[in-house]
């Protein structure tokens, strides 16, 4: 498991993009449709993904794994998954909670292979 990026749900993508890019100095790294933008700090590999989806969920880290499905099968009885594996454009995605209720998101890039 490796940190892929940080996830922040936002109410207004355009307004949030202006804030992070123009006021805080983040640079656009990539986009997924009209609802998702990833930003990075200049001279850094750290990325922040903002998205106007999952507004009812808290921000948190997104971790890259080899296979979301395998990770889920290995841990489904140990962890509280609030989103079982689903398809997303680059691969698969799932969410579970840590003991304090913080969300840990998993992603794989299985559709890019």
N, CA, C and O atoms as CSV, one atom per row, in Angstrom:
chain,resi,resn,atom,element,x,y,z
A,1,UNK,N,N,0.851,-1.165,0.000
A,1,UNK,CA,C,0.000,0.000,0.000
A,1,UNK,C,C,0.903,1.235,0.000
A,1,UNK,O,O,1.897,1.311,0.722
A,2,UNK,N,N,0.516,2.196,-0.839
A,2,UNK,CA,C,1.308,3.410,-1.000
A,2,UNK,C,C,0.356,4.594,-1.139
A,2,UNK,O,O,-0.678,4.490,-1.798
A,3,UNK,N,N,0.706,5.718,-0.517
A,3,UNK,CA,C,-0.128,6.908,-0.626
A,3,UNK,C,C,-0.160,7.381,-2.078
A,3,UNK,O,O,0.884,7.656,-2.671
A,4,UNK,N,N,-1.355,7.474,-2.640
A,4,UNK,CA,C,-1.512,7.951,-4.013
A,4,UNK,C,C,-1.770,9.455,-4.020
A,4,UNK,O,O,-1.117,10.191,-4.760
A,5,UNK,N,N,-2.714,9.914,-3.203
A,5,UNK,CA,C,-3.028,11.329,-3.087
A,5,UNK,C,C,-3.972,11.537,-1.919
A,5,UNK,O,O,-4.464,10.575,-1.328
A,6,UNK,N,N,-4.222,12.784,-1.592
A,6,UNK,CA,C,-5.201,13.143,-0.579
A,6,UNK,C,C,-6.493,13.518,-1.279
A,6,UNK,O,O,-6.468,14.110,-2.358
A,7,UNK,N,N,-7.615,13.182,-0.678
A,7,UNK,CA,C,-8.923,13.414,-1.277
A,7,UNK,C,C,-9.699,14.436,-0.458
A,7,UNK,O,O,-9.837,14.294,0.757
A,8,UNK,N,N,-10.204,15.466,-1.129
A,8,UNK,CA,C,-11.066,16.461,-0.495
A,8,UNK,C,C,-12.352,16.581,-1.301
A,8,UNK,O,O,-12.314,16.989,-2.462
A,9,UNK,N,N,-13.489,16.234,-0.706
A,9,UNK,CA,C,-14.754,16.497,-1.390
A,9,UNK,C,C,-15.042,17.995,-1.341
A,9,UNK,O,O,-14.834,18.634,-0.310
A,10,UNK,N,N,-15.517,18.554,-2.446
A,10,UNK,CA,C,-15.793,19.994,-2.501
A,10,UNK,C,C,-17.199,20.227,-3.045
A,10,UNK,O,O,-17.695,19.449,-3.860
A,11,UNK,N,N,-17.831,21.298,-2.592
A,11,UNK,CA,C,-19.188,21.618,-3.015
A,11,UNK,C,C,-19.231,22.210,-4.415
A,11,UNK,O,O,-20.180,21.983,-5.166
A,12,UNK,N,N,-18.190,22.975,-4.763
A,12,UNK,CA,C,-18.148,23.651,-6.055
A,12,UNK,C,C,-16.746,23.470,-6.625
A,12,UNK,O,O,-15.797,24.098,-6.157
A,13,UNK,N,N,-16.616,22.616,-7.630
A,13,UNK,CA,C,-15.297,22.294,-8.173
A,13,UNK,C,C,-14.599,23.517,-8.751
A,13,UNK,O,O,-13.413,23.728,-8.497
A,14,UNK,N,N,-15.312,24.319,-9.520
A,14,UNK,CA,C,-14.706,25.493,-10.152
A,14,UNK,C,C,-14.182,26.474,-9.101
A,14,UNK,O,O,-13.056,26.958,-9.210
A,15,UNK,N,N,-14.985,26.761,-8.103
A,15,UNK,CA,C,-14.586,27.673,-7.032
A,15,UNK,C,C,-13.398,27.106,-6.246
A,15,UNK,O,O,-12.471,27.843,-5.910
A,16,UNK,N,N,-13.423,25.820,-5.955
A,16,UNK,CA,C,-12.329,25.190,-5.211
A,16,UNK,C,C,-11.047,25.149,-6.029
A,16,UNK,O,O,-9.960,25.363,-5.493
A,17,UNK,N,N,-11.168,24.877,-7.321
A,17,UNK,CA,C,-9.991,24.874,-8.190
A,17,UNK,C,C,-9.345,26.256,-8.204
A,17,UNK,O,O,-8.122,26.369,-8.128
A,18,UNK,N,N,-10.140,27.284,-8.299
A,18,UNK,CA,C,-9.611,28.653,-8.257
A,18,UNK,C,C,-8.879,28.911,-6.951
A,18,UNK,O,O,-7.802,29.507,-6.949
A,19,UNK,N,N,-9.456,28.467,-5.842
A,19,UNK,CA,C,-8.826,28.667,-4.537
A,19,UNK,C,C,-7.478,27.953,-4.451
A,19,UNK,O,O,-6.465,28.580,-4.141
A,20,UNK,N,N,-7.459,26.657,-4.722
A,20,UNK,CA,C,-6.218,25.883,-4.578
A,20,UNK,C,C,-5.155,26.281,-5.603
A,20,UNK,O,O,-3.970,26.347,-5.275
A,21,UNK,N,N,-5.569,26.543,-6.826
A,21,UNK,CA,C,-4.611,26.874,-7.884
A,21,UNK,C,C,-4.154,28.322,-7.786
A,21,UNK,O,O,-2.955,28.596,-7.727
A,22,UNK,N,N,-5.112,29.253,-7.768
A,22,UNK,CA,C,-4.772,30.670,-7.885
A,22,UNK,C,C,-4.381,31.317,-6.558
A,22,UNK,O,O,-3.560,32.234,-6.542
A,23,UNK,N,N,-4.948,30.859,-5.459
A,23,UNK,CA,C,-4.640,31.482,-4.181
A,23,UNK,C,C,-3.568,30.727,-3.401
A,23,UNK,O,O,-2.770,31.345,-2.697
A,24,UNK,N,N,-3.539,29.394,-3.518
A,24,UNK,CA,C,-2.552,28.618,-2.773
A,24,UNK,C,C,-1.354,28.182,-3.611
A,24,UNK,O,O,-0.354,27.723,-3.058
A,25,UNK,N,N,-1.436,28.317,-4.929
A,25,UNK,CA,C,-0.294,28.024,-5.783
A,25,UNK,C,C,-0.133,26.574,-6.209
A,25,UNK,O,O,0.935,26.192,-6.689
A,26,UNK,N,N,-1.175,25.751,-6.044
A,26,UNK,CA,C,-1.102,24.376,-6.533
A,26,UNK,C,C,-1.113,24.386,-8.064
A,26,UNK,O,O,-1.617,25.322,-8.684
A,27,UNK,N,N,-0.551,23.335,-8.661
A,27,UNK,CA,C,-0.554,23.178,-10.111
A,27,UNK,C,C,-1.451,21.999,-10.474
A,27,UNK,O,O,-1.476,20.985,-9.775
A,28,UNK,N,N,-2.184,22.143,-11.573
A,28,UNK,CA,C,-3.050,21.044,-12.001
A,28,UNK,C,C,-2.204,19.871,-12.475
A,28,UNK,O,O,-1.292,20.044,-13.284
A,29,UNK,N,N,-2.509,18.673,-11.969
A,29,UNK,CA,C,-1.773,17.465,-12.340
A,29,UNK,C,C,-2.542,16.636,-13.372
A,29,UNK,O,O,-1.949,16.150,-14.335
A,30,UNK,N,N,-3.848,16.471,-13.184
A,30,UNK,CA,C,-4.680,15.715,-14.110
A,30,UNK,C,C,-6.146,15.960,-13.788
A,30,UNK,O,O,-6.481,16.494,-12.731
A,31,UNK,N,N,-7.021,15.561,-14.718
A,31,UNK,CA,C,-8.477,15.684,-14.561
A,31,UNK,C,C,-9.134,14.374,-14.941
A,31,UNK,O,O,-8.616,13.597,-15.743
A,32,UNK,N,N,-10.289,14.155,-14.341
A,32,UNK,CA,C,-11.138,13.028,-14.732
A,32,UNK,C,C,-12.528,13.594,-14.935
A,32,UNK,O,O,-13.258,13.824,-13.972
A,33,UNK,N,N,-12.894,13.818,-16.182
A,33,UNK,CA,C,-14.202,14.374,-16.497
A,33,UNK,C,C,-14.376,15.785,-15.959
A,33,UNK,O,O,-13.414,16.543,-15.832
A,34,UNK,N,N,-15.616,16.120,-15.646
A,34,UNK,CA,C,-15.951,17.461,-15.156
A,34,UNK,C,C,-16.094,17.521,-13.637
A,34,UNK,O,O,-16.502,18.547,-13.092
A,35,UNK,N,N,-15.758,16.421,-12.946
A,35,UNK,CA,C,-16.018,16.360,-11.517
A,35,UNK,C,C,-14.781,16.155,-10.655
A,35,UNK,O,O,-14.871,16.214,-9.429
A,36,UNK,N,N,-13.626,15.914,-11.275
A,36,UNK,CA,C,-12.427,15.564,-10.509
A,36,UNK,C,C,-11.207,16.275,-11.074
A,36,UNK,O,O,-10.966,16.253,-12.281
A,37,UNK,N,N,-10.439,16.909,-10.188
A,37,UNK,CA,C,-9.169,17.529,-10.569
A,37,UNK,C,C,-8.132,17.174,-9.509
A,37,UNK,O,O,-8.404,17.262,-8.312
A,38,UNK,N,N,-6.958,16.777,-9.951
A,38,UNK,CA,C,-5.848,16.538,-9.033
A,38,UNK,C,C,-4.870,17.698,-9.160
A,38,UNK,O,O,-4.591,18.189,-10.254
A,39,UNK,N,N,-4.367,18.113,-8.030
A,39,UNK,CA,C,-3.433,19.235,-7.965
A,39,UNK,C,C,-2.185,18.785,-7.227
A,39,UNK,O,O,-2.237,17.880,-6.394
A,40,UNK,N,N,-1.066,19.421,-7.536
A,40,UNK,CA,C,0.167,19.112,-6.809
A,40,UNK,C,C,0.820,20.406,-6.371
A,40,UNK,O,O,0.675,21.454,-7.001
A,41,UNK,N,N,1.534,20.298,-5.287
A,41,UNK,CA,C,2.324,21.430,-4.836
A,41,UNK,C,C,3.533,21.555,-5.744
A,41,UNK,O,O,4.132,20.541,-6.103
A,42,UNK,N,N,3.911,22.764,-6.124
A,42,UNK,CA,C,5.100,22.924,-6.961
A,42,UNK,C,C,6.315,22.266,-6.304
A,42,UNK,O,O,6.494,22.351,-5.089
A,43,UNK,N,N,7.123,21.628,-7.096
A,43,UNK,CA,C,8.350,20.960,-6.659
A,43,UNK,C,C,8.074,19.874,-5.632
A,43,UNK,O,O,8.865,19.656,-4.715
A,44,UNK,N,N,6.934,19.188,-5.796
A,44,UNK,CA,C,6.563,18.134,-4.868
A,44,UNK,C,C,5.797,17.051,-5.617
A,44,UNK,O,O,5.166,17.319,-6.639
A,45,UNK,N,N,5.857,15.830,-5.102
A,45,UNK,CA,C,5.079,14.737,-5.660
A,45,UNK,C,C,3.731,14.602,-4.965
A,45,UNK,O,O,2.904,13.788,-5.373
A,46,UNK,N,N,3.504,15.385,-3.927
A,46,UNK,CA,C,2.258,15.317,-3.168
A,46,UNK,C,C,1.114,15.848,-4.026
A,46,UNK,O,O,1.207,16.929,-4.607
A,47,UNK,N,N,0.033,15.070,-4.097
A,47,UNK,CA,C,-1.131,15.485,-4.876
A,47,UNK,C,C,-2.371,15.546,-3.994
A,47,UNK,O,O,-2.527,14.777,-3.046
A,48,UNK,N,N,-3.240,16.479,-4.336
A,48,UNK,CA,C,-4.527,16.654,-3.686
A,48,UNK,C,C,-5.591,16.507,-4.766
A,48,UNK,O,O,-5.562,17.220,-5.768
A,49,UNK,N,N,-6.528,15.586,-4.566
A,49,UNK,CA,C,-7.607,15.410,-5.515
A,49,UNK,C,C,-8.856,16.065,-4.942
A,49,UNK,O,O,-9.286,15.746,-3.833
A,50,UNK,N,N,-9.436,16.989,-5.713
A,50,UNK,CA,C,-10.700,17.594,-5.307
A,50,UNK,C,C,-11.784,17.076,-6.240
A,50,UNK,O,O,-11.570,16.904,-7.440
A,51,UNK,N,N,-12.957,16.833,-5.656
A,51,UNK,CA,C,-14.022,16.215,-6.431
A,51,UNK,C,C,-15.363,16.628,-5.849
A,51,UNK,O,O,-15.524,16.701,-4.631
A,52,UNK,N,N,-16.317,16.897,-6.717
A,52,UNK,CA,C,-17.651,17.273,-6.235
A,52,UNK,C,C,-18.553,16.038,-6.176
A,52,UNK,O,O,-19.676,16.033,-6.680
A,53,UNK,N,N,-18.021,15.004,-5.547
A,53,UNK,CA,C,-18.724,13.747,-5.347
A,53,UNK,C,C,-18.436,13.294,-3.917
A,53,UNK,O,O,-17.483,13.773,-3.302
A,54,UNK,N,N,-19.224,12.403,-3.393
A,54,UNK,CA,C,-19.033,11.892,-2.035
A,54,UNK,C,C,-18.999,13.019,-0.999
A,54,UNK,O,O,-18.208,12.976,-0.057
A,55,UNK,N,N,-19.851,14.015,-1.176
A,55,UNK,CA,C,-19.864,15.167,-0.277
A,55,UNK,C,C,-20.250,14.787,1.146
A,55,UNK,O,O,-19.932,15.516,2.085
A,56,UNK,N,N,-20.915,13.679,1.316
A,56,UNK,CA,C,-21.310,13.251,2.651
A,56,UNK,C,C,-20.192,12.513,3.385
A,56,UNK,O,O,-20.347,12.155,4.553
A,57,UNK,N,N,-19.067,12.284,2.704
A,57,UNK,CA,C,-17.933,11.591,3.316
A,57,UNK,C,C,-16.813,12.575,3.644
A,57,UNK,O,O,-16.698,13.631,3.022
A,58,UNK,N,N,-16.003,12.221,4.610
A,58,UNK,CA,C,-14.918,13.102,5.054
A,58,UNK,C,C,-13.699,12.994,4.137
A,58,UNK,O,O,-13.547,12.011,3.411
A,59,UNK,N,N,-12.829,14.011,4.173
A,59,UNK,CA,C,-11.574,13.942,3.426
A,59,UNK,C,C,-10.706,12.811,3.976
A,59,UNK,O,O,-10.939,12.299,5.071
A,60,UNK,N,N,-9.710,12.441,3.194
A,60,UNK,CA,C,-8.785,11.420,3.664
A,60,UNK,C,C,-7.796,11.025,2.592
A,60,UNK,O,O,-7.777,11.577,1.492
A,61,UNK,N,N,-6.976,10.054,2.944
A,61,UNK,CA,C,-5.941,9.577,2.041
A,61,UNK,C,C,-6.514,8.530,1.090
A,61,UNK,O,O,-7.440,7.796,1.434
A,62,UNK,N,N,-5.945,8.477,-0.109
A,62,UNK,CA,C,-6.259,7.441,-1.081
A,62,UNK,C,C,-4.976,6.641,-1.270
A,62,UNK,O,O,-3.934,7.187,-1.632
A,63,UNK,N,N,-5.071,5.340,-1.017
A,63,UNK,CA,C,-3.906,4.474,-1.092
A,63,UNK,C,C,-3.964,3.586,-2.320
A,63,UNK,O,O,-5.002,3.002,-2.632
A,64,UNK,N,N,-2.843,3.491,-3.009
A,64,UNK,CA,C,-2.709,2.639,-4.179
A,64,UNK,C,C,-2.344,1.229,-3.719
A,64,UNK,O,O,-1.408,1.041,-2.942
A,65,UNK,N,N,-3.092,0.250,-4.206
A,65,UNK,CA,C,-2.796,-1.159,-3.953
A,65,UNK,C,C,-2.736,-1.877,-5.292
A,65,UNK,O,O,-3.233,-1.369,-6.297
A,66,UNK,N,N,-2.129,-3.057,-5.305
A,66,UNK,CA,C,-2.044,-3.820,-6.549
A,66,UNK,C,C,-3.425,-4.222,-7.049
A,66,UNK,O,O,-3.709,-4.158,-8.245
A,67,UNK,N,N,-4.282,-4.640,-6.113
A,67,UNK,CA,C,-5.627,-5.079,-6.480
A,67,UNK,C,C,-6.590,-4.744,-5.343
A,67,UNK,O,O,-6.466,-5.271,-4.238
A,68,UNK,N,N,-7.538,-3.875,-5.621
A,68,UNK,CA,C,-8.554,-3.534,-4.626
A,68,UNK,C,C,-9.368,-4.778,-4.278
A,68,UNK,O,O,-9.698,-4.998,-3.113
A,69,UNK,N,N,-9.687,-5.581,-5.272
A,69,UNK,CA,C,-10.485,-6.780,-5.018
A,69,UNK,C,C,-9.748,-7.755,-4.093
A,69,UNK,O,O,-10.352,-8.304,-3.171
A,70,UNK,N,N,-8.481,-7.970,-4.324
A,70,UNK,CA,C,-7.703,-8.870,-3.464
A,70,UNK,C,C,-7.598,-8.307,-2.053
A,70,UNK,O,O,-7.751,-9.041,-1.077
A,71,UNK,N,N,-7.338,-7.019,-1.944
A,71,UNK,CA,C,-7.239,-6.379,-0.622
A,71,UNK,C,C,-8.560,-6.527,0.125
A,71,UNK,O,O,-8.580,-6.853,1.312
A,72,UNK,N,N,-9.652,-6.288,-0.572
A,72,UNK,CA,C,-10.971,-6.417,0.035
A,72,UNK,C,C,-11.204,-7.849,0.521
A,72,UNK,O,O,-11.642,-8.050,1.654
A,73,UNK,N,N,-10.922,-8.824,-0.304
A,73,UNK,CA,C,-11.133,-10.228,0.077
A,73,UNK,C,C,-10.286,-10.604,1.289
A,73,UNK,O,O,-10.746,-11.344,2.159
A,74,UNK,N,N,-9.067,-10.107,1.352
A,74,UNK,CA,C,-8.172,-10.420,2.472
A,74,UNK,C,C,-8.578,-9.723,3.769
A,74,UNK,O,O,-8.265,-10.220,4.851
A,75,UNK,N,N,-9.270,-8.582,3.687
A,75,UNK,CA,C,-9.536,-7.774,4.881
A,75,UNK,C,C,-11.010,-7.532,5.193
A,75,UNK,O,O,-11.312,-6.853,6.174
A,76,UNK,N,N,-11.931,-8.058,4.402
A,76,UNK,CA,C,-13.346,-7.726,4.583
A,76,UNK,C,C,-13.899,-8.150,5.941
A,76,UNK,O,O,-14.867,-7.556,6.416
A,77,UNK,N,N,-13.313,-9.150,6.568
A,77,UNK,CA,C,-13.782,-9.576,7.879
A,77,UNK,C,C,-13.096,-8.822,9.020
A,77,UNK,O,O,-13.537,-8.902,10.166
A,78,UNK,N,N,-12.027,-8.095,8.717
A,78,UNK,CA,C,-11.283,-7.341,9.728
A,78,UNK,C,C,-11.697,-5.873,9.773
A,78,UNK,O,O,-11.730,-5.275,10.849
A,79,UNK,N,N,-12.009,-5.291,8.632
A,79,UNK,CA,C,-12.264,-3.859,8.527
A,79,UNK,C,C,-13.730,-3.590,8.197
A,79,UNK,O,O,-14.432,-4.452,7.669
A,80,UNK,N,N,-14.175,-2.377,8.521
A,80,UNK,CA,C,-15.535,-1.956,8.201
A,80,UNK,C,C,-15.523,-1.218,6.871
A,80,UNK,O,O,-15.192,-0.034,6.807
A,81,UNK,N,N,-15.884,-1.924,5.819
A,81,UNK,CA,C,-15.943,-1.312,4.489
A,81,UNK,C,C,-17.283,-0.588,4.338
A,81,UNK,O,O,-18.345,-1.168,4.566
A,82,UNK,N,N,-17.214,0.686,3.949
A,82,UNK,CA,C,-18.444,1.431,3.695
A,82,UNK,C,C,-18.737,1.505,2.196
A,82,UNK,O,O,-19.834,1.881,1.784
A,83,UNK,N,N,-17.744,1.141,1.393
A,83,UNK,CA,C,-17.948,1.018,-0.056
A,83,UNK,C,C,-17.142,-0.184,-0.517
A,83,UNK,O,O,-15.913,-0.189,-0.459
A,84,UNK,N,N,-17.851,-1.191,-0.972
A,84,UNK,CA,C,-17.177,-2.370,-1.504
A,84,UNK,C,C,-16.583,-2.018,-2.868
A,84,UNK,O,O,-16.969,-1.008,-3.456
A,85,UNK,N,N,-15.656,-2.825,-3.382
A,85,UNK,CA,C,-15.008,-2.490,-4.652
A,85,UNK,C,C,-15.988,-2.187,-5.777
A,85,UNK,O,O,-16.954,-2.915,-6.007
A,86,UNK,N,N,-15.703,-1.077,-6.473
A,86,UNK,CA,C,-16.495,-0.649,-7.625
A,86,UNK,C,C,-15.542,-0.230,-8.744
A,86,UNK,O,O,-14.373,0.079,-8.509
A,87,UNK,N,N,-16.071,-0.230,-9.957
A,87,UNK,CA,C,-15.296,0.238,-11.106
A,87,UNK,C,C,-15.260,1.762,-11.126
A,87,UNK,O,O,-16.262,2.425,-10.860
A,88,UNK,N,N,-14.099,2.297,-11.442
A,88,UNK,CA,C,-13.899,3.714,-11.742
A,88,UNK,C,C,-13.035,3.761,-12.997
A,88,UNK,O,O,-12.448,2.743,-13.363
A,89,UNK,N,N,-12.938,4.911,-13.668
A,89,UNK,CA,C,-12.198,4.911,-14.939
A,89,UNK,C,C,-10.803,4.263,-14.900
A,89,UNK,O,O,-10.509,3.463,-15.788
A,90,UNK,N,N,-9.928,4.560,-13.925
A,90,UNK,CA,C,-8.613,3.930,-14.014
A,90,UNK,C,C,-8.545,2.499,-13.486
A,90,UNK,O,O,-7.562,1.803,-13.743
A,91,UNK,N,N,-9.580,2.034,-12.741
A,91,UNK,CA,C,-9.491,0.689,-12.180
A,91,UNK,C,C,-10.614,0.378,-11.207
A,91,UNK,O,O,-11.790,0.405,-11.571
A,92,UNK,N,N,-10.240,0.080,-9.952
A,92,UNK,CA,C,-11.195,-0.290,-8.921
A,92,UNK,C,C,-10.989,0.604,-7.701
A,92,UNK,O,O,-9.917,1.180,-7.516
A,93,UNK,N,N,-12.039,0.715,-6.863
A,93,UNK,CA,C,-12.050,1.666,-5.764
A,93,UNK,C,C,-12.887,1.098,-4.627
A,93,UNK,O,O,-13.916,0.469,-4.874
A,94,UNK,N,N,-12.458,1.314,-3.373
A,94,UNK,CA,C,-13.215,0.894,-2.197
A,94,UNK,C,C,-12.853,1.826,-1.046
A,94,UNK,O,O,-11.841,2.526,-1.096
A,95,UNK,N,N,-13.698,1.828,0.003
A,95,UNK,CA,C,-13.459,2.672,1.177
A,95,UNK,C,C,-13.755,1.868,2.437
A,95,UNK,O,O,-14.749,1.146,2.505
A,96,UNK,N,N,-12.875,2.001,3.440
A,96,UNK,CA,C,-13.155,1.416,4.745
A,96,UNK,C,C,-12.769,2.411,5.833
A,96,UNK,O,O,-12.133,3.429,5.562
A,97,UNK,N,N,-13.166,2.099,7.079
A,97,UNK,CA,C,-12.910,2.989,8.214
A,97,UNK,C,C,-11.818,2.424,9.113
A,97,UNK,O,O,-11.701,1.210,9.283
A,98,UNK,N,N,-11.021,3.326,9.686
A,98,UNK,CA,C,-10.084,2.909,10.720
A,98,UNK,C,C,-10.839,2.872,12.063
A,98,UNK,O,O,-12.014,3.235,12.100
A,99,UNK,N,N,-10.206,2.447,13.157
A,99,UNK,CA,C,-10.916,2.345,14.434
A,99,UNK,C,C,-11.503,3.663,14.947
A,99,UNK,O,O,-12.424,3.645,15.764
A,100,UNK,N,N,-10.989,4.801,14.484
A,100,UNK,CA,C,-11.509,6.102,14.912
A,100,UNK,C,C,-12.570,6.646,13.967
A,100,UNK,O,O,-13.106,7.730,14.200
A,101,UNK,N,N,-12.879,5.914,12.910
A,101,UNK,CA,C,-13.887,6.349,11.966
A,101,UNK,C,C,-13.352,7.137,10.786
A,101,UNK,O,O,-14.129,7.598,9.950
A,102,UNK,N,N,-12.029,7.302,10.702
A,102,UNK,CA,C,-11.426,7.972,9.550
A,102,UNK,C,C,-11.532,7.068,8.329
A,102,UNK,O,O,-11.441,5.845,8.433
A,103,UNK,N,N,-11.725,7.687,7.178
A,103,UNK,CA,C,-11.880,6.911,5.954
A,103,UNK,C,C,-10.539,6.657,5.279
A,103,UNK,O,O,-9.701,7.550,5.159
A,104,UNK,N,N,-10.362,5.425,4.847
A,104,UNK,CA,C,-9.204,5.039,4.054
A,104,UNK,C,C,-9.737,4.559,2.716
A,104,UNK,O,O,-10.523,3.615,2.646
A,105,UNK,N,N,-9.303,5.215,1.672
A,105,UNK,CA,C,-9.744,4.877,0.329
A,105,UNK,C,C,-8.663,4.065,-0.367
A,105,UNK,O,O,-7.471,4.321,-0.198
A,106,UNK,N,N,-9.090,3.098,-1.141
A,106,UNK,CA,C,-8.176,2.252,-1.898
A,106,UNK,C,C,-8.462,2.427,-3.378
A,106,UNK,O,O,-9.610,2.590,-3.792
A,107,UNK,N,N,-7.406,2.389,-4.161
A,107,UNK,CA,C,-7.534,2.481,-5.605
A,107,UNK,C,C,-6.507,1.558,-6.245
A,107,UNK,O,O,-5.417,1.354,-5.710
A,108,UNK,N,N,-6.865,1.010,-7.386
A,108,UNK,CA,C,-5.865,0.343,-8.222
A,108,UNK,C,C,-6.054,0.880,-9.638
A,108,UNK,O,O,-7.088,1.463,-9.966
A,109,UNK,N,N,-5.052,0.676,-10.453
A,109,UNK,CA,C,-5.091,1.169,-11.819
A,109,UNK,C,C,-5.199,0.003,-12.794
A,109,UNK,O,O,-4.536,-0.012,-13.831
A,110,UNK,N,N,-6.035,-0.970,-12.457
A,110,UNK,CA,C,-6.142,-2.191,-13.245
A,110,UNK,C,C,-6.667,-1.964,-14.654
A,110,UNK,O,O,-6.409,-2.789,-15.530
A,111,UNK,N,N,-7.386,-0.891,-14.908
A,111,UNK,CA,C,-7.893,-0.627,-16.256
A,111,UNK,C,C,-6.862,0.071,-17.137
A,111,UNK,O,O,-7.089,0.254,-18.333
A,112,UNK,N,N,-5.738,0.458,-16.556
A,112,UNK,CA,C,-4.697,1.136,-17.339
A,112,UNK,C,C,-3.608,0.188,-17.800
A,112,UNK,O,O,-2.655,0.610,-18.455
A,113,UNK,N,N,-3.736,-1.085,-17.468
A,113,UNK,CA,C,-2.692,-2.067,-17.831
A,113,UNK,C,C,-2.895,-2.596,-19.212
A,113,UNK,O,O,-2.113,-3.427,-19.676
